[in-house]
Amino acid sequence: MPFGNSDYYDFNTTNWNSVAGVYGIVNSSKQMIYVGETDDLKRRMDEHRADKNHCMHMYSPALVQVEVITAGETARRSRERALIAEYDPPCNRS
């Protein structure tokens, strides 16, 4: 099942809220390049933008989809696994 929120946010300029949830980072062609989960989206996006060695930067991250999940870490991780299985993003492959 795709992201519950179909809105896209700019990876580089959005001022993120400190909310819990799952997120998908896509390039300008809207190819999903990374899916993650966090208890603080603001902190995590700041980390991603600062870490230029992360795989996603090879794919030029442009946009982010976010699904807020307040039910706890177990729910977020379960949803993250489902989204990774659905999209098979290159930066989530082991």
N, C-alpha and C positions, 0 to 999 in steps of 0.2 A: 504494500500500500504506500503510495507516495506521501510526501510531507503533508501534514494536516494544514499547513499554511502555504499557499502558493505564491506569496509575496517574496520578492527578492530584495535584498539590501546590499548596498555597495560595500564590498570587503574593506576598502581603504579609507572611506570617509564616514561611515555610519558611527554615530555615538551610541554605543551599545548600553543596554540596561543590564543590571546585575540580576539576571533571572536564570533559573535552572531549565535545562532542556536538551534537545538534540539539535544539531545543525549540520547542514551540508554546504560545502564550499564548491563552487562551480567556476569554470572559466567563462570567457565572453561568449563562447558557443553553447553555453549552458550544459557542458559535459560535467557530470559530478566527478570531482577529483578527490574529495575527502569527506568523510562523515565522522562526527564526533559527538560526545556528550559532555556536559559540564554542570556543575552546581552554580557557576557564575559566568555567564556569557561574556560580560564585559572583560573580566580578567582573561578568559581564554582567548578571545579575539585579539586582545593586546599582545598576548604571548605569541599567537600565530603570526601576527604582523611583524613582530620583532625577530622571530626565528627564521631568518632567510635561508637556513640550511634544511628546513622542512621540505619534504618531497613536493608538497603542493606548489611551491614557488617555481618549480620547473614547468608547471602547467599554467602559469599566470592566473592566479586566483582573482576573480573579478566580483563575484556576487555570492551572497549567502542566503540560504533558506533556514528558517528557525521554526522549531515546534516547541513551545513551552510545555514542560512536564513538571508538575509540582508533586507528583506522587512518590518521589524518592529515587535514590540511586538505582535500585533494582529495576524499576520501571524504565528509567532512562537507558540503562545498559541493554535491556531487552529490546527496546525500540531502536537503539543504535544498531544492534546486531541485525534486526530485520531490515533496516535501511541499507546496511552494508551488503546484505545478501541480495537485495533488490537492485541496487545501483552498481555494485562491484567496482567501487572507485579505485583508481590505480594506487593511491597513496594509503589505502587500507590493506593492501595485499601484503602477505608475509613473505 
